[in-house]
Amino acid sequence: MTTARVIWSVVIPAFNEAQRLPRYLEEIITDFDSRGEPYEVIVVDDGSRDGTADRVREVAGKAPVRVIPLAGNEGKGAAVRHGMLAAVGAYRMFADADGATPISELKRLEAALAAGADVAIGSRTLREAGVSVVARSHRVLAGRLFNGLVARVGLPDVGDSQCGFKAFTARAAEMIFGNLRTRGFGFDVELLMLARWYGLRVAEVAVNWSDKPGSKVGVLKTGPGMLWEILRARVRMARR
């Protein structure tokens, strides 16, 4: 990695993503290479059993990509936390391995950070010209129900807490992820609760998003666990 100051750190949590991640990783490398400024990509291999780490190294070549291997499957929240705390960029983001949001959409989050936000979160609920969201109807319904629940536990002004495309200043990332305790898919809610508790400015930004096959999140599969994580996070925040 270059010794020049890293501008952007891109963190990607990955669990058995040998098939979906390579294409998105290539997209990220191409995009950031075109910028001509120092960057790093951190793939946190969350106990994969399909050779994800090997595929990442093959695709990365000489690009500034590093893999953080976890001994077991710790959960998405834990994987993102590992990556964010290992990052050195002046700005830090995380993105889902499936590439549902093109990396080119980062320019929308960058604009929000440049305007003074500490945290910029991608949103699939906001509407804006030139932005489209392609999702299966059952996922749209599940998202609405989940976001309604999130509003009730203390985030009434957040339209979409779960979009896996969020960016932070280094200071905000260190404050939030240094105190994040949720290890699973419900971590996004806790990180936003922490941002509010610290008085950080959060901007929600419309982004292009397209549903990808192979999602590991489902209403019945992960919903109950996410609900439990959110309730526990709410209790922790109340104790603060």
C-alpha positions as CSV (number, residue, x, y, z in Angstrom):
1,M,0.0,0.0,0.0
2,T,1.2,3.5,-0.7
3,T,2.6,5.5,2.2
4,A,0.6,8.6,1.1
5,R,-2.4,9.5,3.2
6,V,-5.3,7.2,2.3
7,I,-8.4,9.2,1.3
8,W,-11.0,6.5,1.2
9,S,-11.2,3.1,2.9
10,V,-13.8,0.7,1.5
11,V,-14.9,-2.1,3.9
12,I,-16.7,-5.1,2.5
13,P,-18.0,-7.8,4.9
14,A,-18.0,-11.2,3.1
15,F,-19.3,-14.6,4.1
16,N,-19.2,-17.2,1.3
17,E,-19.0,-14.5,-1.4
18,A,-16.6,-16.2,-3.8
19,Q,-19.2,-16.0,-6.6
20,R,-20.7,-12.5,-6.1
21,L,-17.9,-10.4,-4.7
22,P,-15.3,-10.6,-7.5
23,R,-17.3,-8.6,-10.1
24,Y,-18.0,-5.9,-7.5
25,L,-14.4,-5.8,-6.3
26,E,-13.3,-5.2,-9.9
27,E,-15.8,-2.4,-10.2
28,I,-14.5,-0.8,-7.0
29,I,-10.9,-1.0,-8.0
30,T,-11.6,0.5,-11.5
31,D,-13.5,3.3,-10.0
32,F,-11.0,4.3,-7.4
33,D,-8.0,3.8,-9.7
34,S,-9.6,6.4,-12.0
35,R,-9.6,8.9,-9.2
36,G,-5.8,9.0,-8.9
37,E,-5.7,9.3,-5.1
38,P,-4.7,6.8,-2.4
39,Y,-7.3,4.4,-1.3
40,E,-7.6,1.0,0.3
41,V,-10.2,-1.8,0.1
42,I,-10.6,-4.1,3.2
43,V,-12.4,-7.3,2.7
44,V,-13.3,-8.9,6.0
45,D,-13.7,-12.7,5.4
46,D,-16.3,-13.7,8.0
47,G,-15.4,-17.3,8.3
48,S,-16.1,-18.2,4.6
49,R,-15.8,-21.8,3.5
50,D,-15.9,-21.3,-0.3
51,G,-12.5,-19.8,-0.9
52,T,-13.7,-16.1,-0.8
53,A,-10.3,-14.9,0.4
54,D,-8.4,-16.6,-2.4
55,R,-10.8,-15.2,-5.0
56,V,-10.3,-11.7,-3.6
57,R,-6.5,-12.0,-3.8
58,E,-6.8,-13.3,-7.4
59,V,-8.9,-10.4,-8.5
60,A,-7.0,-7.7,-6.5
61,G,-3.6,-8.3,-8.1
62,K,-1.5,-5.3,-7.2
63,A,-4.4,-3.1,-6.1
64,P,-4.4,-1.9,-2.5
65,V,-6.7,-4.6,-1.3
66,R,-6.2,-6.5,2.0
67,V,-8.1,-9.4,3.5
68,I,-8.9,-9.6,7.2
69,P,-9.7,-13.3,7.9
70,L,-11.9,-14.1,10.9
71,A,-11.6,-17.5,12.5
72,G,-15.4,-18.1,12.5
73,N,-18.6,-16.5,11.3
74,E,-19.0,-13.6,13.7
75,G,-21.8,-11.8,11.9
76,K,-22.1,-8.9,9.5
77,G,-22.0,-6.3,12.3
78,A,-18.8,-7.7,13.8
79,A,-17.2,-8.0,10.3
80,V,-17.9,-4.4,9.5
81,R,-16.6,-3.3,12.9
82,H,-13.3,-5.2,12.4
83,G,-12.9,-3.5,9.0
84,M,-13.8,0.0,10.1
85,L,-11.4,-0.1,13.1
86,A,-8.6,-1.4,10.9
87,A,-9.1,1.3,8.2
88,V,-6.9,4.3,8.0
89,G,-8.7,6.4,5.4
90,A,-9.8,10.0,6.1
91,Y,-13.2,8.8,4.9
92,R,-14.5,5.3,5.4
93,M,-17.5,3.4,3.9
94,F,-18.9,-0.1,3.9
95,A,-20.7,-1.7,1.0
96,D,-22.4,-5.1,0.6
97,A,-20.5,-7.7,-1.3
98,D,-23.3,-8.3,-3.8
99,G,-22.9,-4.8,-5.4
100,A,-26.6,-4.0,-5.1
101,T,-25.5,-0.3,-5.0
102,P,-22.9,0.6,-7.7
103,I,-19.8,2.1,-6.2
104,S,-20.3,5.1,-8.5
105,E,-23.1,6.1,-6.1
106,L,-20.5,7.0,-3.6
107,K,-20.4,10.5,-5.2
108,R,-23.8,11.1,-3.6
109,L,-22.6,10.2,-0.2
110,E,-19.4,12.3,-0.7
111,A,-21.5,15.3,-1.5
112,A,-23.3,14.9,1.8
113,L,-20.0,14.6,3.7
114,A,-18.6,17.6,1.9
115,A,-21.7,19.6,3.0
116,G,-21.0,18.9,6.6
117,A,-22.4,15.5,7.5
118,D,-20.5,13.1,9.7
119,V,-22.4,10.1,8.5
120,A,-24.0,9.6,5.0
121,I,-26.4,6.7,4.5
122,G,-27.7,5.3,1.3
123,S,-31.5,5.2,1.1
124,R,-33.9,3.1,-1.0
125,T,-37.0,5.0,0.3
126,L,-36.1,8.5,-0.8
127,R,-37.1,9.5,-4.3
128,E,-34.9,11.6,-6.5
129,A,-34.7,12.2,-10.3
130,G,-32.3,9.8,-11.9
131,V,-32.4,7.3,-9.0
132,S,-34.1,3.9,-9.3
133,V,-34.7,1.1,-6.9
134,V,-35.4,-2.4,-8.3
135,A,-36.6,-4.8,-5.6
136,R,-39.0,-7.8,-5.3
137,S,-42.4,-6.9,-3.9
138,H,-42.0,-9.0,-0.7
139,R,-38.7,-7.3,0.1
140,V,-40.3,-3.9,-0.3
141,L,-43.1,-4.8,2.1
142,A,-40.6,-6.3,4.6
143,G,-38.5,-3.2,4.4
144,R,-41.5,-1.0,5.2
145,L,-42.5,-3.0,8.2
146,F,-38.9,-3.1,9.5
147,N,-38.4,0.7,9.0
148,G,-41.7,1.2,10.9
149,L,-40.3,-0.7,13.8
150,V,-37.0,1.2,13.7
151,A,-39.0,4.5,13.9
152,R,-40.7,3.2,17.1
153,V,-37.4,2.3,18.8
154,G,-36.0,5.7,18.5
155,L,-35.1,6.6,14.8
156,P,-38.3,8.3,13.5
157,D,-36.4,10.4,11.0
158,V,-34.6,7.6,9.2
159,G,-36.4,6.2,6.2
160,D,-34.0,3.3,5.5
161,S,-31.6,2.1,8.2
162,Q,-30.6,-1.2,6.4
163,C,-29.2,-0.1,3.1
164,G,-25.7,-1.6,3.0
165,F,-24.0,1.5,1.7
166,K,-22.9,4.0,4.3
167,A,-20.0,6.5,4.6
168,F,-18.3,8.2,7.6
169,T,-15.6,10.6,8.4
170,A,-12.7,8.9,10.2
171,R,-13.7,10.6,13.5
172,A,-17.3,9.4,13.2
173,A,-16.3,5.9,12.3
174,E,-13.9,5.6,15.2
175,M,-16.5,6.9,17.7
176,I,-19.3,4.7,16.4
177,F,-17.6,1.4,15.7
178,G,-15.4,1.7,18.8
179,N,-18.6,1.3,20.8
180,L,-20.8,-0.9,18.5
181,R,-21.8,-4.2,20.1
182,T,-24.4,-5.6,17.7
183,R,-22.7,-8.5,15.8
184,G,-25.4,-9.5,13.4
185,F,-27.6,-7.9,10.7
186,G,-29.2,-5.5,13.1
187,F,-26.0,-3.5,13.6
188,D,-27.1,-0.7,11.3
189,V,-29.7,0.4,13.8
190,E,-27.3,0.5,16.7
191,L,-24.7,2.5,14.7
192,L,-27.4,5.1,13.9
193,M,-28.4,5.2,17.5
194,L,-24.8,5.8,18.5
195,A,-24.5,8.5,15.9
196,R,-27.5,10.3,17.4
197,W,-26.2,9.8,20.9
198,Y,-22.8,11.4,20.0
199,G,-24.6,14.3,18.3
200,L,-23.2,13.5,14.9
201,R,-24.9,14.8,11.8
202,V,-26.5,12.1,9.7
203,A,-27.6,12.7,6.1
204,E,-29.8,10.2,4.3
205,V,-29.2,10.1,0.5
206,A,-31.1,8.5,-2.3
207,V,-29.0,5.9,-4.2
208,N,-29.5,3.5,-7.0
209,W,-30.1,0.0,-5.8
210,S,-30.9,-3.3,-7.5
211,D,-31.9,-6.5,-5.8
212,K,-29.4,-9.3,-6.3
213,P,-30.0,-13.0,-6.0
214,G,-28.4,-15.0,-3.2
215,S,-29.3,-12.6,-0.3
216,K,-28.5,-13.9,3.2
217,V,-31.2,-11.7,4.7
218,G,-34.8,-12.9,4.9
219,V,-37.9,-12.0,6.9
220,L,-38.2,-15.4,8.5
221,K,-34.5,-16.4,8.3
222,T,-33.0,-13.3,9.9
223,G,-35.9,-11.2,11.0
224,P,-36.4,-12.5,14.6
225,G,-32.7,-12.3,15.3
226,M,-32.5,-8.7,14.0
227,L,-35.5,-7.7,16.2
228,W,-33.8,-9.2,19.3
229,E,-30.5,-7.4,18.4
230,I,-32.3,-4.1,18.0
231,L,-34.2,-4.4,21.3
232,R,-30.9,-5.2,23.1
233,A,-29.3,-2.2,21.5
234,R,-32.2,0.0,22.6
235,V,-31.7,-1.2,26.2
236,R,-27.9,-0.4,26.0
237,M,-28.6,3.1,24.6
238,A,-31.2,3.7,27.4
239,R,-28.6,2.8,30.0
240,R,-26.2,5.4,28.5
